[in-house]
Amino acid sequence: MLFNLNDNLHKVLSEKSAKQLATERRQRIVNYLTDVLTSPDCPIERDEWAHFNYVGIVYSSRDLIDRFAGGFDEWPQMKEEILISIAVDALDRLL
């Protein structure tokens, strides 16, 4: 019986650690992107941001992302994970 309690405790602690690590990972990525994209050295000029926002509106990519990620408003961690995954997939397609 004690063995099962220790296994269950270890599992709960492992899941909590995994969730904490995932939260820290997402925050690290968001912080990095924020720093890079708001840096004075960022290669994207202010008018280019406006251009890409406009393209997103015209071709409905913003609507698609809103509809997809909006389904996870009650789960902010999952929503962050999905939005980062979309960004990574988009960058991967550019490479």
C-alpha positions as CSV (number, residue, x, y, z in Angstrom):
1,M,0.0,0.0,0.0
2,L,2.8,2.4,0.9
3,F,4.4,1.7,-2.5
4,N,1.2,2.8,-4.3
5,L,1.0,6.0,-2.3
6,N,4.6,6.8,-3.2
7,D,3.9,6.1,-6.8
8,N,0.8,8.3,-6.8
9,L,2.7,11.1,-5.0
10,H,5.6,10.9,-7.5
11,K,3.1,11.0,-10.4
12,V,1.3,14.0,-9.0
13,L,4.6,15.8,-8.4
14,S,5.9,14.9,-11.8
15,E,2.8,16.2,-13.5
16,K,3.0,19.4,-11.5
17,S,6.7,19.8,-12.5
18,A,5.9,19.1,-16.1
19,K,3.1,21.8,-16.1
20,Q,5.4,24.3,-14.3
21,L,8.2,23.6,-16.9
22,A,5.8,24.0,-19.8
23,T,4.6,27.3,-18.3
24,E,8.1,28.5,-17.9
25,R,9.0,27.4,-21.4
26,R,6.0,29.3,-22.9
27,Q,6.9,32.4,-20.9
28,R,10.5,32.2,-22.0
29,I,9.5,32.1,-25.6
30,V,7.0,34.9,-25.3
31,N,9.5,37.1,-23.5
32,Y,12.2,36.4,-26.1
33,L,9.9,37.2,-29.0
34,T,8.7,40.4,-27.2
35,D,12.3,41.5,-26.6
36,V,13.3,40.8,-30.2
37,L,10.3,42.3,-31.9
38,T,10.2,45.5,-29.7
39,S,14.0,46.1,-29.9
40,P,15.2,49.2,-31.7
41,D,17.2,46.7,-33.8
42,C,14.1,44.8,-35.0
43,P,14.2,44.6,-38.8
44,I,10.5,45.1,-39.0
45,E,9.6,48.7,-39.3
46,R,6.4,50.2,-37.9
47,D,4.7,50.6,-41.3
48,E,5.6,47.0,-42.1
49,W,3.8,45.8,-39.0
50,A,0.8,47.7,-40.3
51,H,1.2,46.1,-43.7
52,F,1.3,42.6,-42.3
53,N,-1.6,43.2,-40.1
54,Y,-3.6,44.5,-43.1
55,V,-2.6,41.4,-45.1
56,G,-3.8,39.2,-42.2
57,I,-7.1,41.0,-42.3
58,V,-7.6,40.9,-46.1
59,Y,-6.7,37.2,-46.3
60,S,-8.6,36.3,-43.1
61,S,-5.6,34.7,-41.4
62,R,-6.3,36.7,-38.3
63,D,-9.9,35.4,-38.3
64,L,-8.7,31.9,-38.6
65,I,-6.3,32.2,-35.7
66,D,-9.0,34.0,-33.6
67,R,-11.5,31.2,-34.3
68,F,-9.0,28.5,-33.6
69,A,-7.4,30.0,-30.5
70,G,-10.7,31.5,-29.3
71,G,-12.0,28.0,-28.5
72,F,-9.4,27.8,-25.7
73,D,-10.2,31.1,-23.8
74,E,-11.0,29.1,-20.7
75,W,-7.6,27.3,-20.9
76,P,-5.0,30.1,-21.2
77,Q,-2.0,27.8,-21.0
78,M,-3.4,25.7,-23.9
79,K,-4.2,28.9,-25.9
80,E,-0.6,30.1,-25.4
81,E,0.7,26.7,-26.5
82,I,-1.4,26.8,-29.7
83,L,-0.5,30.3,-30.6
84,I,3.2,29.6,-30.1
85,S,2.8,26.4,-32.2
86,I,1.1,28.5,-35.0
87,A,4.0,30.9,-35.0
88,V,6.6,28.1,-35.0
89,D,4.8,26.4,-37.9
90,A,4.6,29.6,-39.9
91,L,8.3,30.3,-39.4
92,D,9.1,26.7,-40.3
93,R,7.3,27.1,-43.6
94,L,9.4,30.2,-44.3
95,L,12.6,28.3,-43.7
